[in-house]
Amino acid sequence: MSEAGKSGSYIISIDQSTQGTKALLFDESGNLLMREDKPHRQIVNELGWVSHDPEEIYRNTVQVIKNLVERSGVEKEKIAGIGISNQRETSLIWNRDGSPAADAVVWQCARAEEICRRIEGAASAEIIRQRTGLPLSPYFPAAKLTWLLENTEGAGEKAAAHELCMGTVDTYLVYRLTHGKSYKTDYSNASRTQLFNIFELKWDEDICSMFGICPEDLAEVCDSDSLFGETDVEGYFPHPIPIHGVLGDSHGALLGQGCLKEGMAKCTYGTGSSIMMNVGEKPVVSTHGVVTSLAWGMGGKVNYVLEGNINYTGAVISWLKDDVKLIGSAGETEALCRSAVQDDTLYFVPAFTGLGAPYWDSTARASLSGISRTTGKAEIVRAGIECIVYQITDVVKAMGEDAGVLPGELRVDGGPTRNGYLMQFQSDILDTNVLVPDAEELSGIGAAYAAGIGLGMYGGEVFERIRRKRYVPSMEEERRTAKYAGWKKAVGTVLGR
């Protein structure tokens, strides 16, 4: 038996992400002990529509739980609870017996664009933004669910007869794991559907009607640390295990990072980036290009967040490697950045498919500007790395304008945080401390902590388990100001300003 199997109680966290499903094992002190992964298919058709097979995702979820317990040697009786974090906005419909009615529409997929155009008129878009905190977009589940209901054979008739379930991946997994006994979601996921009134904390009947959805057919919305039901995982466990924590993945990372107080912020560096700032128990409506959502409901109270999403951060590194072939691996970028000419004036604006927050210009296209005689491979790579920092700084500054305060530090996670140059430059340009945790599974950690807190296993001290490396600003103010002004000028050129 492994060390994991010798004492105490344990939490299993399911991190159901875009590429696959992870099961994570945590001990009674909140330490991450082990993980198991299983990828699922990315179903992309000739139109570029992206889908997932819900049945495959469910089977993989069951399998990674079994694999984790078997490999860890933990006694099944010692599993005290399960938490779930999930890929947000991915939407699906299923029958009351749990069988999927269609493949899930993945968050990346914009096939519902025509539905948004149909709804956009008659001031509907502004009503939607004012009540949900989100701009009308095919990115969110509201339009995706409408598309599924209108384009899945028999779905419209079943929905009219209230015979269909619908929602996001968290709701589907809870429903399947509890054999249909529990039809629930949490505040974080509900707030991203574009159907939930984040001020009145309920499904918005008017907006649901705009999308042709009956609010009575949607899941019950619960605190993120509440009891979502019990599961024996298809008979694998000899006793029912409570599912006691559910969070969307970005919200899970915010919680896992310990951003519990107003003004605390985190950034996840992935293919794109999600920047979130906790703004406390009262909502702040953005007027600077970011969105308002719910962080979570915990202990009977909700917290709100400002959030900005950037399309191309880690994807820029992939572009440097796979498309222009300036690097062989992401690990080469740090040394190249340090070798580049220090005062090179090169800026790269990665608007491959437009610019996201806080600019929201889908017509913008990428540019490389400020080329000089000293510009070479190292300088181009560095411009690619630095554009990640500049974009995140734009979003953090926009949040500061909305909230009236800039975060005192930025907690970060994701693969690119291993790049010391990138992290120091982020600290310098943002002029704040940047904290990099020694753990990588922040979404799963957040879901596990929510479950453990809900079960009474963990207290506030659990958030001190994670150790962090601190980057402190060291750039002179004059240089910082000049470099950021150069970025804003480059962006202005891309936007035609």
C-alpha positions as CSV (number, residue, x, y, z in Angstrom):
1,M,0.0,0.0,0.0
2,S,1.3,3.5,-0.8
3,E,1.7,6.3,1.8
4,A,-1.7,7.7,0.7
5,G,-3.5,4.6,1.9
6,K,-2.3,4.6,5.5
7,S,-4.2,7.3,7.4
8,G,-7.0,9.8,7.5
9,S,-9.8,10.8,5.1
10,Y,-9.4,11.9,1.5
11,I,-11.1,14.1,-1.1
12,I,-11.2,13.3,-4.8
13,S,-11.4,16.3,-7.2
14,I,-12.5,15.8,-10.8
15,D,-11.1,18.4,-13.1
16,Q,-13.1,18.0,-16.3
17,S,-11.3,20.2,-18.9
18,T,-11.3,20.8,-22.6
19,Q,-8.7,18.3,-23.5
20,G,-9.4,15.6,-20.9
21,T,-10.5,14.6,-17.4
22,K,-8.3,14.4,-14.3
23,A,-8.9,12.8,-10.9
24,L,-6.8,14.4,-8.1
25,L,-6.4,12.9,-4.6
26,F,-6.1,15.2,-1.6
27,D,-5.4,14.2,2.0
28,E,-7.1,15.5,5.2
29,S,-4.7,18.5,5.3
30,G,-5.4,19.6,1.7
31,N,-2.2,18.3,0.2
32,L,-2.3,17.1,-3.4
33,L,-1.0,13.5,-3.4
34,M,-1.6,12.0,-6.9
35,R,-3.5,12.5,-10.2
36,E,-4.8,10.4,-13.0
37,D,-5.6,11.7,-16.5
38,K,-7.6,10.5,-19.5
39,P,-8.0,12.5,-22.7
40,H,-11.2,12.6,-24.8
41,R,-11.7,13.2,-28.6
42,Q,-11.9,16.6,-30.1
43,I,-14.7,16.3,-32.7
44,V,-14.2,19.0,-35.3
45,N,-16.2,18.9,-38.6
46,E,-15.6,20.5,-41.9
47,L,-17.2,23.8,-40.8
48,G,-14.8,24.0,-37.8
49,W,-17.5,23.2,-35.3
50,V,-16.0,21.8,-32.1
51,S,-17.9,19.0,-30.2
52,H,-17.3,16.5,-27.4
53,D,-19.0,13.2,-26.8
54,P,-20.8,13.5,-23.4
55,E,-20.9,9.7,-22.9
56,E,-17.1,9.5,-23.4
57,I,-16.6,12.3,-20.9
58,Y,-18.8,10.5,-18.3
59,R,-17.1,7.1,-18.9
60,N,-13.7,8.8,-18.6
61,T,-14.7,10.5,-15.3
62,V,-15.7,7.1,-13.8
63,Q,-12.5,5.5,-15.1
64,V,-10.1,8.1,-13.7
65,I,-11.7,7.9,-10.3
66,K,-11.2,4.1,-10.3
67,N,-7.6,4.4,-11.6
68,L,-6.7,7.0,-9.0
69,V,-8.0,4.9,-6.1
70,E,-6.4,1.7,-7.4
71,R,-3.0,3.3,-7.9
72,S,-3.0,5.2,-4.7
73,G,-3.9,2.3,-2.5
74,V,-6.4,4.4,-0.5
75,E,-9.1,2.3,1.1
76,K,-12.4,3.1,-0.5
77,E,-14.1,3.7,2.8
78,K,-11.7,6.6,3.4
79,I,-12.9,8.7,0.5
80,A,-14.9,11.4,2.3
81,G,-16.1,13.5,-0.6
82,I,-15.8,14.6,-4.3
83,G,-15.4,18.0,-5.8
84,I,-15.8,18.9,-9.5
85,S,-14.3,21.7,-11.6
86,N,-15.4,21.9,-15.3
87,Q,-14.6,23.4,-18.6
88,R,-16.9,26.5,-18.6
89,E,-19.5,27.4,-21.3
90,T,-19.4,23.9,-23.0
91,S,-23.1,23.1,-23.3
92,L,-25.2,20.0,-23.7
93,I,-28.7,18.5,-23.7
94,W,-29.6,15.1,-22.4
95,N,-32.6,12.9,-21.8
96,R,-34.1,12.3,-18.3
97,D,-32.6,8.8,-18.3
98,G,-29.1,10.4,-18.6
99,S,-28.4,9.5,-22.2
100,P,-27.0,12.4,-24.3
101,A,-29.4,13.8,-26.9
102,A,-26.5,15.2,-28.9
103,D,-22.8,15.9,-28.7
104,A,-21.8,18.8,-26.5
105,V,-21.1,22.2,-28.1
106,V,-17.6,23.2,-26.9
107,W,-17.0,26.7,-25.5
108,Q,-14.7,27.5,-28.4
109,C,-17.4,26.8,-31.0
110,A,-19.2,29.8,-32.5
111,R,-21.9,27.9,-34.5
112,A,-24.7,29.7,-32.6
113,E,-23.6,33.1,-34.0
114,E,-26.8,33.4,-36.1
115,I,-28.9,32.9,-33.0
116,C,-27.2,35.9,-31.4
117,R,-27.8,38.0,-34.5
118,R,-31.4,37.1,-34.3
119,I,-31.7,38.2,-30.7
120,E,-29.6,41.3,-30.9
121,G,-32.2,43.8,-32.0
122,A,-34.8,45.6,-30.0
123,A,-32.4,46.5,-27.2
124,S,-32.2,42.8,-26.2
125,A,-28.4,42.8,-26.2
126,E,-28.2,45.6,-23.7
127,I,-30.9,44.0,-21.4
128,I,-28.9,40.8,-21.5
129,R,-25.6,42.6,-20.5
130,Q,-27.3,44.6,-17.7
131,R,-28.8,41.5,-16.1
132,T,-26.2,38.8,-16.7
133,G,-23.0,41.0,-16.8
134,L,-22.1,39.4,-20.1
135,P,-22.1,40.7,-23.7
136,L,-24.4,38.8,-26.1
137,S,-22.2,36.2,-27.7
138,P,-22.3,32.7,-29.1
139,Y,-19.4,32.0,-26.7
140,F,-22.0,31.5,-23.8
141,P,-24.3,28.6,-23.2
142,A,-27.6,30.5,-23.8
143,A,-27.1,30.5,-27.6
144,K,-25.4,27.1,-27.7
145,L,-28.4,25.5,-25.9
146,T,-30.8,27.2,-28.3
147,W,-28.8,25.9,-31.2
148,L,-29.0,22.4,-29.8
149,L,-32.7,22.6,-29.2
150,E,-33.3,23.8,-32.8
151,N,-30.9,21.5,-34.6
152,T,-31.2,18.2,-32.7
153,E,-33.9,15.9,-34.1
154,G,-36.8,15.7,-31.7
155,A,-35.3,18.0,-29.1
156,G,-37.8,20.8,-29.6
157,E,-40.7,18.5,-29.0
158,K,-39.0,16.9,-25.9
159,A,-38.2,20.3,-24.5
160,A,-41.8,21.5,-25.0
161,A,-42.9,18.4,-23.0
162,H,-40.3,19.2,-20.3
163,E,-38.5,15.9,-21.1
164,L,-35.0,17.3,-21.6
165,C,-32.2,18.3,-19.2
166,M,-29.8,21.0,-20.3
167,G,-26.8,22.9,-19.0
168,T,-23.1,22.8,-18.6
169,V,-20.7,19.9,-17.9
170,D,-20.9,20.2,-14.2
171,T,-24.6,19.7,-14.2
172,Y,-24.4,16.7,-16.5
173,L,-21.7,15.0,-14.4
174,V,-23.7,15.5,-11.2
175,Y,-26.8,14.2,-12.9
176,R,-25.1,11.1,-14.2
177,L,-23.1,10.3,-11.1
178,T,-26.2,10.5,-9.0
179,H,-28.3,8.5,-11.5
180,G,-30.6,11.4,-12.2
181,K,-31.4,12.1,-8.5
182,S,-29.6,15.5,-8.5
183,Y,-30.1,18.2,-11.2
184,K,-28.0,21.0,-9.9
185,T,-25.4,23.6,-10.8
186,D,-23.5,26.2,-8.8
187,Y,-23.4,30.0,-8.9
188,S,-20.1,30.2,-10.8
189,N,-21.3,28.1,-13.7
190,A,-24.8,29.6,-13.7
191,S,-23.3,33.1,-14.0
192,R,-21.6,32.1,-17.2
193,T,-24.7,30.8,-19.0
194,Q,-26.0,34.2,-20.0
195,L,-29.4,33.0,-18.7
196,F,-28.8,33.9,-15.0
197,N,-29.6,37.2,-13.4
198,I,-26.5,37.8,-11.3
199,F,-28.1,40.6,-9.3
200,E,-31.3,38.8,-8.4
201,L,-29.5,35.4,-8.2
202,K,-32.1,33.5,-10.3
203,W,-32.7,32.3,-13.8
204,D,-34.0,35.3,-15.7
205,E,-37.4,34.5,-17.2
206,D,-37.2,37.3,-19.8
207,I,-33.8,36.3,-21.1
208,C,-34.7,32.6,-21.1
209,S,-37.7,33.5,-23.2
210,M,-35.5,35.3,-25.7
211,F,-33.6,32.1,-26.2
212,G,-36.6,29.9,-26.2
213,I,-35.7,28.1,-23.0
214,C,-38.0,27.4,-20.1
215,P,-36.3,28.4,-16.8
216,E,-38.2,25.5,-15.1
217,D,-36.2,23.1,-17.2
218,L,-32.9,24.4,-15.9
219,A,-30.9,23.1,-12.9
220,E,-31.3,24.2,-9.4
221,V,-28.6,26.8,-8.5
222,C,-26.7,26.1,-5.3
223,D,-23.7,27.4,-3.3
224,S,-20.4,26.1,-4.7
225,D,-19.7,24.2,-1.4
226,S,-23.1,22.7,-0.9
227,L,-24.2,19.1,-1.1
228,F,-24.9,18.3,-4.8
229,G,-25.9,14.7,-4.2
230,E,-24.3,11.4,-3.5
231,T,-22.6,8.8,-5.8
232,D,-21.2,5.3,-5.6
233,V,-19.5,5.9,-9.0
234,E,-21.4,3.1,-10.8
235,G,-21.2,0.8,-7.8
236,Y,-17.4,1.1,-7.4
237,F,-17.6,2.4,-3.8
238,P,-19.4,0.4,-1.1
239,H,-21.0,3.5,0.3
240,P,-22.5,6.7,-1.2
241,I,-19.9,9.6,-1.4
242,P,-21.1,13.2,-1.2
243,I,-20.4,15.5,-4.1
244,H,-19.8,18.6,-2.0
245,G,-18.1,21.1,-4.2
246,V,-18.7,22.4,-7.8
247,L,-16.9,25.3,-9.6
248,G,-16.2,26.4,-13.1
249,D,-12.5,25.9,-13.8
250,S,-11.4,29.6,-13.7
251,H,-13.4,30.1,-10.5
252,G,-11.8,27.0,-9.1
253,A,-8.4,28.5,-9.8
254,L,-9.4,31.8,-8.2
255,L,-10.4,29.8,-5.0
256,G,-7.4,27.5,-5.2
257,Q,-5.2,30.6,-5.4
258,G,-6.7,31.8,-2.1
259,C,-8.2,35.0,-3.7
260,L,-10.9,35.2,-1.1
261,K,-10.9,38.9,-0.4
262,E,-12.0,42.0,-2.4
263,G,-9.2,43.3,-4.6
264,M,-7.3,39.9,-4.9
265,A,-6.7,38.8,-8.5
266,K,-5.3,35.8,-10.4
267,C,-4.3,35.1,-14.0
268,T,-4.3,31.7,-15.6
269,Y,-1.8,31.5,-18.5
270,G,-2.9,28.9,-21.0
271,T,-3.6,28.9,-24.7
272,G,-5.4,32.1,-23.9
273,S,-5.6,33.7,-20.5
274,S,-8.4,34.3,-17.9
275,I,-7.8,37.2,-15.5
276,M,-10.2,37.4,-12.5
277,M,-10.4,39.9,-9.7
278,N,-12.6,39.3,-6.6
279,V,-14.7,42.5,-6.1
280,G,-16.5,41.3,-3.0
281,E,-20.1,40.8,-2.2
282,K,-21.5,43.7,-4.2
283,P,-21.4,43.5,-8.1
284,V,-19.3,46.0,-10.1
285,V,-20.6,46.5,-13.6
286,S,-17.7,47.0,-16.0
287,T,-17.5,50.0,-18.3
288,H,-14.0,49.3,-19.4
289,G,-14.3,46.1,-21.5
290,V,-14.3,43.3,-19.0
291,V,-17.3,41.3,-17.7
292,T,-19.0,40.8,-14.4
293,S,-19.7,37.3,-13.1
294,L,-20.1,35.4,-9.8
295,A,-17.0,34.0,-8.2
296,W,-18.9,31.5,-6.2
297,G,-21.4,31.0,-3.4
298,M,-19.8,29.9,-0.2
299,G,-21.2,29.7,3.3
300,G,-24.5,31.2,2.1
301,K,-22.9,34.3,0.5
302,V,-21.9,35.1,-3.0
303,N,-18.8,36.9,-4.2
304,Y,-18.6,38.7,-7.6
305,V,-15.7,39.0,-10.0
306,L,-14.5,41.1,-12.9
307,E,-13.1,38.9,-15.6
308,G,-11.2,39.5,-18.8
309,N,-10.4,36.8,-21.4
310,I,-7.5,37.0,-23.8
311,N,-7.4,34.8,-26.9
312,Y,-3.7,34.6,-27.6
313,T,-1.1,34.2,-24.8
314,G,0.4,30.7,-24.6
315,A,-0.9,30.4,-28.2
316,V,1.7,33.0,-29.2
317,I,4.5,30.6,-28.0
318,S,2.9,27.8,-30.1
319,W,2.8,30.2,-33.1
320,L,6.6,30.9,-32.6
321,K,7.3,27.2,-32.5
322,D,4.9,25.6,-35.0
323,D,4.2,28.3,-37.6
324,V,7.2,30.5,-37.9
325,K,9.6,27.9,-36.4
326,L,11.8,30.4,-34.5
327,I,12.0,28.0,-31.5
328,G,12.0,24.3,-31.1
329,S,10.3,24.3,-27.7
330,A,8.7,26.7,-25.3
331,G,11.7,26.2,-23.0
332,E,14.0,28.1,-25.4
333,T,12.2,31.4,-25.0
334,E,13.6,32.5,-21.7
335,A,17.3,32.4,-22.9
336,L,16.4,34.1,-26.2
337,C,14.6,36.9,-24.3
338,R,17.6,37.5,-22.1
339,S,19.9,37.6,-25.1
340,A,17.9,40.1,-27.1
341,V,19.0,43.7,-27.5
342,Q,17.7,45.5,-24.4
343,D,16.4,48.7,-26.0
344,D,14.9,47.1,-29.2
345,T,11.6,48.9,-30.1
346,L,9.8,45.8,-31.4
347,Y,6.2,45.2,-30.5
348,F,4.0,42.2,-31.5
349,V,0.2,42.5,-31.3
350,P,-1.2,39.0,-31.6
351,A,-4.6,39.9,-33.1
352,F,-4.7,36.7,-35.3
353,T,-8.5,36.6,-35.0
354,G,-9.1,40.1,-33.5
355,L,-8.5,41.4,-30.0
356,G,-10.5,40.3,-26.9
357,A,-10.7,42.2,-23.6
358,P,-10.6,45.1,-23.1
359,Y,-10.7,46.1,-26.8
360,W,-13.2,43.7,-28.4
361,D,-12.4,44.3,-32.0
362,S,-12.9,41.2,-34.1
363,T,-11.7,42.9,-37.2
364,A,-8.2,43.7,-35.9
365,R,-5.3,41.7,-37.3
366,A,-1.8,40.9,-35.9
367,S,1.1,43.2,-36.4
368,L,4.9,43.3,-35.8
369,S,6.0,46.9,-35.6
370,G,9.1,48.9,-34.6
371,I,11.5,46.8,-36.6
372,S,15.1,48.2,-36.6
373,R,18.4,47.1,-37.9
374,T,19.1,45.3,-34.6
375,T,15.9,43.2,-34.8
376,G,16.6,39.5,-35.2
377,K,15.3,36.1,-34.0
378,A,15.8,36.8,-30.3
379,E,14.0,40.2,-30.5
380,I,11.0,38.7,-32.3
381,V,10.7,35.9,-29.8
382,R,11.0,38.4,-26.9
383,A,8.3,40.6,-28.5
384,G,6.1,37.5,-28.6
385,I,6.7,36.8,-24.9
386,E,6.3,40.4,-23.9
387,C,2.9,40.8,-25.7
388,I,1.5,38.3,-23.2
389,V,2.4,40.6,-20.4
390,Y,1.1,43.7,-22.1
391,Q,-2.3,42.2,-22.8
392,I,-2.7,41.0,-19.2
393,T,-1.7,44.4,-18.0
394,D,-4.3,46.0,-20.2
395,V,-7.0,43.8,-18.6
396,V,-5.8,44.3,-15.0
397,K,-5.7,48.1,-15.5
398,A,-9.3,48.0,-17.0
399,M,-10.4,46.0,-13.9
400,G,-8.7,48.7,-11.7
401,E,-10.6,51.4,-13.5
402,D,-13.9,49.6,-12.8
403,A,-13.2,48.6,-9.2
404,G,-11.5,51.8,-8.2
405,V,-8.4,49.9,-7.0
406,L,-5.6,47.9,-8.6
407,P,-4.8,44.5,-7.0
408,G,-1.9,44.6,-4.6
409,E,-0.4,41.5,-6.2
410,L,-1.2,39.1,-9.1
411,R,-1.4,35.4,-8.3
412,V,-0.6,33.4,-11.5
413,D,-0.8,29.8,-12.7
414,G,-0.3,27.8,-15.9
415,G,2.6,26.4,-17.9
416,P,4.1,29.7,-19.1
417,T,4.7,30.7,-15.5
418,R,7.8,28.5,-15.6
419,N,9.4,31.3,-17.7
420,G,11.3,33.5,-15.3
421,Y,11.8,36.3,-17.8
422,L,8.0,36.4,-18.5
423,M,7.1,36.5,-14.8
424,Q,9.7,39.2,-14.0
425,F,8.5,41.3,-16.9
426,Q,4.9,40.9,-15.8
427,S,5.9,42.2,-12.4
428,D,7.8,45.1,-13.9
429,I,5.2,46.3,-16.3
430,L,2.3,45.8,-14.0
431,D,4.4,47.3,-11.1
432,T,3.2,44.8,-8.6
433,N,4.3,41.5,-7.0
434,V,3.6,38.4,-9.1
435,L,3.2,35.2,-7.1
436,V,3.8,31.8,-8.8
437,P,2.6,28.7,-6.8
438,D,4.5,25.5,-6.5
439,A,1.3,23.6,-7.6
440,E,-0.2,23.5,-11.1
441,E,-3.6,22.0,-10.6
442,L,-5.3,25.1,-9.4
443,S,-8.8,24.5,-10.8
444,G,-8.9,21.0,-9.2
445,I,-7.4,22.3,-6.0
446,G,-10.2,24.9,-5.8
447,A,-12.9,22.2,-6.3
448,A,-11.2,20.0,-3.6
449,Y,-11.0,22.9,-1.2
450,A,-14.7,23.7,-1.7
451,A,-15.7,20.1,-1.1
452,G,-13.5,19.8,2.0
453,I,-14.8,23.1,3.4
454,G,-18.4,22.0,2.7
455,L,-17.7,18.7,4.5
456,G,-16.0,20.5,7.5
457,M,-12.7,18.7,6.7
458,Y,-10.8,22.0,5.8
459,G,-10.8,25.4,7.4
460,G,-9.2,28.6,6.2
461,E,-5.7,27.3,6.9
462,V,-5.9,25.0,3.9
463,F,-5.2,28.1,1.7
464,E,-1.8,28.4,3.3
465,R,-0.7,24.9,2.0
466,I,0.5,26.3,-1.3
467,R,4.0,27.8,-1.4
468,R,4.7,30.6,-3.9
469,K,7.7,32.2,-5.6
470,R,7.5,36.0,-5.5
471,Y,8.6,38.3,-8.3
472,V,9.1,41.9,-7.3
473,P,9.1,45.0,-9.6
474,S,12.7,46.1,-10.4
475,M,12.3,48.2,-13.6
476,E,12.8,52.0,-13.4
477,E,9.5,54.0,-13.7
478,E,10.6,56.0,-16.7
479,R,11.5,52.8,-18.7
480,R,8.3,51.1,-17.6
481,T,6.2,54.0,-18.7
482,A,8.0,54.3,-22.1
483,K,7.7,50.6,-22.8
484,Y,3.9,50.4,-22.0
485,A,3.3,53.6,-24.0
486,G,5.0,51.9,-27.0
487,W,2.6,48.9,-26.6
488,K,-0.5,51.2,-26.5
489,K,0.7,52.9,-29.7
490,A,1.2,49.6,-31.4
491,V,-2.3,48.5,-30.4
492,G,-3.7,51.8,-31.5
493,T,-2.3,51.2,-35.0
494,V,-3.9,47.8,-35.2
495,L,-7.2,49.3,-34.1
496,G,-6.9,52.1,-36.7
497,R,-6.6,54.8,-34.1
